[in-house]
Amino acid sequence: MIMRKVYRILMSCGYTLIESGGVRSQNAGHSLFKTLLILITTALAYWIFGYAFAFGQNANVILGYQFWASERFGDRDLRPGVENYTNSNPVYNLNNQDPYIHYFYHYMLAFLVTNIAASAFAERCRVPVYVLFSFVMAGFVYPFLSHWMWGKYGWLGNTIGARDYGGSAIVFLTAGIAALIGTAFLGPRFGRFEPRSLPLFGHSIPITSVGAILVAFGFFVLNSGADHRITGNAFGDRVGHGLINTLLSGATSGAVYYILQRLIEKIRKPARHLKRRVFLSTVNSILAGMVAVAGGAVTYNPWSSVIIGLIAAFSFLIWSKLLTRLHIDDPVETAAVHIGGGLWGIFAVPIFRRSVEFLPDGSWRPSDGTTRFWSIIYNITQGESWRGLLNALCTAAVVIAWVAIFIALLFLILKLINLLKVSREEELRGIDLFQHGEPAYALRIYCAACGEQLQAKTIETETGMGVAQRGNFPAIVTDAEGAIVPIEYFTDNRNGGGKPIKIGGINDENRV
């Protein structure tokens, strides 16, 4: 039980490593510090009022309204004579868990959804934005959605009858929509789309791969044990289904995406420097498959999870291409992964689930003469089977609208007061040094103005588009890792004049 909660921390660490390895080296420390800020802010926000909104006692269909800052929480007030109170009675309705364990579990989900969404803001977002964003996500956005779907009286799961076992919509689609809206307000990084599309590659594939392993491990735990039970009648069977289905869906999605991307490159034959980051994108496709299967992981047969993963690969690819066409700059494709996987995942539940009913509070009962839960694959001729699609549509619409209202309003205010994005100079020279005063890597690739050496391999020049013609877009130098540094920033301090250095050609042996 407790270990499942710990695995959420590993999952969040994995997402942080994917982001850190997927950005340029001069901004890697900023990504790591962002996670630390989110951990602190979400802990306080969820403790003060997040959990009260989500699972507070005396709740109604909209929200709970008790346990503010742990007030009257646990057994001290309700059962003062009991030393170790767990819910074997209906007071808390927490599946026989200690209420503090239940609190910690959902706090880790609040931290996870916030950390995932914020990874899309990498390389250009100010520090205060992460604090305010975390406060809103953990204090308002996620708590209300989790109450509506998983709360004892929540209207979405209890009244409407929608189902989301592992959080395809409530966790991952929420993160994807928040990432998309925030990224749209932030705008693209300098040099990403103007004067032409230019991929800005991450600096460390090994770090990204370690992060992917941790995230996949977290998905195995989340998708097989979201109801917090592993013992009892047939629960071991459901846990096994969750593990196998998560593995098959992720593997299928990754394989299909890799084949599709190679076919696209073979047909279109793009220039070498314009090719997609195949490793990071394949990792993201695996995660998209795991996100998609999360909505009903323990209710699918293995062959269903293969189909879900296959469609998730197409969904991820389509969303990734669409956002790129719209000039939405998402450094690690957070929005494409979690919108593509989460949106498809919530609709996959009523299509592929077996005839087993799982209830909003996590309890289960097999279908029999009195309890029947229809699905389209197994009961396609029954009208009741198609009702699940309407429930899924309702869930997706609610999540998108609720997240959009809060995040768009927050980022609009931050943009109006000019607190949203770092300056172009900070972005180009490295947020690590300018915002935090310390780089992630000592003596690595930073601009000469910061006292470091630049090891550059290529110069990107735009013919017929000089500085005089386009003053807001200087000539740029790109290093081996994709870090963009304007030539005008390179000065020769040795002559005391601060005049720009004339660069005829840069190769591995040159130092600026």
N, C-alpha and C positions, 0 to 999 in steps of 0.2 A: 504493500500500500504506500508506505512512505517512499520507497525507491521509485515508484512511478512519478512522484512529485519531483524527485531529484532529477529524473531524466528530462523533465521540462527545462531545467537549467542547462543541461548538456545540449538540448535542442536549440535553445537561444544562443548558446556559445557557438554552435555550428553555423547558424545564420550569420553571426558576427564575423566568423572566419571567412565565410563565403564572400561577404561584403568587403572585408579588409583585403583579401587576396585579389578581388575583382576590381579594385580601384588602383590608381597610380600611387607609387611609393610615397610621394610627398604628402598624400592625404590619408595614408593608412592609419596613422595614430588617431586622427580625428574620428574615424569609424569606430575604433576601439573605445575611445572616450565617450562617444555617443551612447554606447551600450551601458556604460557605467552610469551616466546621467539618467537614462531610462529606468534602470534598475532602482535607483534611489527615488525618483519621482513617482513611478508607478506604485512602489511599496507604500508610500505615504498617502497617495490619492486613493488607492483601493482600500486602505485601512480606515481612512477617515469617513468616506461615504460610498465608495464603490461597492463593497460587499453588502452594505445595507440596502442599496438599490437593487442588487441582484438577488440576494437570498435572505433579506431581513425578515424577521418573524412578523406575523400579522400582515402578510403581503396581500395585495390584490392582483388583478390581471395585468396591471401596468408596472408596479414597482413594489419593492419592500420598503419598510420604513422603521426598522429597528436595527440595533447593533452598530450605531454610529461610533466610530473609533473604539470598537469592541465593547461598547456599553451593554451590560447585562448579557454578555456573550459566554457561552459555555455552561458549566454545571454549578458555578458558585452561587448564582441567584436562584435558578430553577430547582436545583437538586443539591442543596448545601450539605446534605449528609452523605453524598456519594462522592468518592474520591476520584474515580475514573469513569466519567459518564460518557457513554456512547449511545447512539440512537437506536435502541431496540424498541422504542415506542415512537408514536407519530409526532412528537413535539417538534423535531427539526426536519424530519423527512430527508435524511442525508445518507441513506443506504448503509446504515450501521457504522457510520464513520464518526469519529470524534469531530466535533464542529471545527476545531482548529485545523485539523487535517483537511477538511473540506474547504476551509478558507484558504489554506496555502495552495491547494490544487488550483483553485480558480484565480488566485493571484498570479500563479505562474502562467496561466493562460492569458491573463491580461497583459503581463509582461511580454509574453511571446508575440501576441498580435501587434503590440505597439512596436516592438523591436523589428519585426518583419516589415511593417509599413515604413518605418523610418529609414530602412536600408536604401530605399529608392531616392532619398534626398542627399546621397553621398556626394562629396567633393564640392559642394556649393552652399550648404545650409549653415546658418549661424547657430551658435550654441544655445541661446535662449529659446529658439524655435523648438528644439528637442524637449526642453523642459515643459513648455506650454502644451505642446502636442501630446506628451506623455500624460500630463494631468488631465487633459480632455478625454483621451482614449481610455485610460484606466479608471477615471472617475465617472464618466457619463456614457460614452459610446458602447464599450463592451459590456458593462454591467446591465444596462437595460436590455440589450439583445440577448444576453445569456439568461436573464430572468424570463423574457418572453418565450424562449425556446425550452429551457431546462428547469425553470422554476416550478414549484408545486402548483401555482395558480396561473402561470404564464399563458397569455392568450394565444400565442402563436403555436406552442406545442400542445397545450391542454385543450384549448377551445377549437382552434382550426384543425389540429391534427397533423401539423407538419413534423417531420422527423429529420434530425441531423446528429447522428451518433457521435462522430469524431470531430465535428466542427468544420466541414467543408464550407458552409456558409457563415456560421457565427464567428468562427476564428479566421479562416483563410480568405474567404471572400471579403470580409470586413477589412482585413489587412490590405488586400489588393486594391479595393476602392479607395481607401485612405491614401495609399501610395500613389495611385493615379492622380487624384485631385491635388495632392501636395506637389507632385512633380510638375503638373501643368502650371501651377502658380509660380514655382521656382524658375521654370524655363530651362532650356538646355545649357550645358556647360560650354564654355568658350571654345570654339573650334569644332564642335561636334557636328553641326549641320551647315555652318557657313564658313567659307563660301561654297562648300560642297560637303556631302556626308563623309565623315572620316571616323572610323571606329577608334575609340580611345581604350586601348587594351589595359587589362589589369596587370599587376606586377608580379604575382606569385601564384602559379598553378598548384604547387604543393600545399599552400595554405588553404586554397579553395577546396582541394580534394579532401583534406582533413575535416574541414567544415561540413562538406557533403556527407561524409561518413557519420558524423555526429548527428546531423539532421535526420538522416535515414534511420539511425538507431532510435531517435526520439519518435519517429513516425511508427515504428514497430510497436513501441509501448503505447502510444496514444491510440492507435487504431485497433488495438487488441484488448485494451482495458479501460476504455473511457467510462464504463459503468462502475469501475472500482471493484469489480468482483472477478475472482478467478476460481473459486471453489463453489460447490453446490451442484444442483441438478443441471447437467449439460453445459455448465459455464466453461469447463475446459475445452469443450468442442468449439465454442464460440471464440475463445482466445486463439485457438489454433487456426480457425478460419481467418481471423483478423491478421495474424502474422503472415500466412501464405498469400492472402489476397493483397496485402500491402506490397509484399515482395514481387508478386507477379505483375501487378499494375505498374509499379515503378520501373521494373525491368523492361516490360513491353513498351512503355512510353519512351524510355531512353533509346531503345533499339530502333523504334520506328522513326523517331525524330532524327537520329544520326543518319539513317539511310535516306530520308527525305532531304536533309540538308546537303548531303553529298550529291544527290541527284540534281538538285537545284544548281549547285555550283558547277556540276559537269555540263549542264545545259547552258547556263548563263555565262560561265567562264569569267568571273570578275577578276580585277587586278588583285595581286597578292595582298596589298595593304588594305583592300576593301572587303576581304573575306570576313565572315562572321567568326566570333570567338567560339569555335566548335566545342572546346572542352567545357567552358562555362555554360553554354547553351544546352549541351547534352546533360550536364548535371541538373540544370533547371528543368529540363524535360522529365527527368526521373522524379524530381520533387513534384512536378505537376501531376504525374500519375498517382503519386502517394496522396496528394491533396484531394484528387478526384475520388479516390476510393474511400476516403475517410468518412464520408457522410453515412455509409452503411456497411463498413468494412466487415463486420461480423455476420452480416445477413446475406452476403453474396456467396454463390458457389465460385470455385476458382476460375472456371471458364468465363464467368461474367467479369471477373476482375481483369482478365486479359483484354476483353473488348473495351472495358472502361479505360484501361491504360492506352490502348491504341487510339481511341477517340481523344483522350487527353493530349496526346502528342500533336494531333492536328489542331486542337484548340489552342495549345500553347504557341504553335508556329503561327497560326493566324493572328492571334493577339500580338505577338511579338512584331510581325511584319506591319500590322495595322498601326501600332503605336509609333514605330519608326517612321512610317509614312506621314503620320501626323506631327512629327518632330517632337515627340514626347521622349525626353532623354532620361532613361532609367538605367543607371550604370550596371546593375546586376539583374535586370529584367524582373524585378519583384512584382510589378503589376501584371505582366503577362503570365507569370507562373500562377499567381494566386487568384486572378480573375478567371483565366482560362481553365485552371483546374477546379477551382471552387464553384464556379457557375455551372460547369458541366457535372460536377460531383453531386450537387443538390438535386439535379434532375435525374441522375442515374439511380437514385434511391427508389422511386416508385416504379422504375422500369425493370430493375434487375433483382430486387430483394426477394428472398424466399418468403414463403407464407408464415412468417413469424412476426409477432408483434413486440416491439420494444417501446416502452413508455417514456414520457418526458423525464421522469425521475431516475431513469436508468434500469428499472426493473423489467423483467422479461416474462413472457409466458408463451408456450407453443400454441399454434393455432389449433382449434378443435371445433366442435359443433357450435359453440357459443361465441368464440372469439376468432375472428378471421381477418387477416390483413392482406388485402389483394395487391398484386403487382401485375404489370402489363405483360411481362414475359410468360408468366404462369397462368394468368387469367385474362387474356386479352379481350375476350368477348364481354366481360363484365363491366358495366359502367362504373362500378366502385373502384375498379383498377385504375381508371383514368383520373379519378379525383385527386390522387397523389400528385399528378402533374400540376394541377391547380394550386395545391398546397405548396409545391416547390416554387411555382411562379410567385406566389404570395410572399414566400420567404425571401427570395432573391430581390423582389421589389422593396420589401421592408428594409433589408440590409443596405441596399444601395441608397435609398432615400435617406435613411437615418444617418448613415455615415457621411453622405454628401452634405447634409445640412450643417453638421457640426464642423467638419474639416474645411469646407469651403468658406464658412464664416470666419473661422480662426485664421486661415491663410490670407483671406482678403484684408482683414484688419492688420495683420503683420506686414502685408505688402504696402498698405496705405501709410503706415508709420515708418516704412523703410527699415524694417528689422528682420527681413526674410532671408536675404541672400548676401553672401560675402562679396566684397569688391572684386573686380576683375583682377587686380594686382594680387590680392590674396589667393585667389583661385589658381592663378598661373604659377606663382612662386611656391605655393604649398600652404594649405590651411594649418598643417601641424605646427609650423613655426610661428605663423602670424596670430593664430587664435589660441594656441596652447603653449608656445614657447619651447617646445621640445619635439624633435622628429621621432618617427617610429624606428628609423634606422640611422645610426650614426654614420656620417661621411658617405651618404648615398647621394642620389641624383637630386640636387636642388639647384635653383638658379644662382648665378654668380653673385647677385646682389645680396644674397643671404650668407655669403662667405663660404659656399660649398663649390665643388667642382662639378661641371656638367660633362658627362660622357655622351656625346651625341653621335648619331650614325647617319641621320638623314636631315636634309633641309627641305621643308615643304614650301614651294614657291608658287604663287599664283601669277601666271603670265598675264601681262597687260593689266594688272590690278595692283599697282604700287601704293605706297603709303599716301602719296599726294592725292591719288584718285579716291582712295577710301581710307580716310583718316582714322575711322573707328575700328579698322581691322589691320593691324600692323603685320609685316612679314613675320613668320613664325618659324621656330626651330622645334622639331620633335625629337626627343631622345629615344633610346632603344626601347623604352617601356611605354611610349606614347605620351610622356609628359610634354606639354606645350609651353614653350617659353619664348616671348617676343624677342627678336634680335635687339630691339632698342634698349632692352634692359641690361645688355652686356656692355659694361664700360671698362676701360683700362685705367685702373686707379694708380698704376705705377707712374704714369706721366703727369699725374696731378690734374689733368685737364678734364677727366670724366668724359672723354669723347668715345663714341661707339666704336667697337672693334670691327674692322672690316674682315668678314669671313668669306674666303673664296671657296673653300670646300672643307667639310668636316668628315673625319673618319675616326676609326677606333684609337688612333695614336694622338689625335689632337686634344688639347685641353684648353678650355676657355677660362 
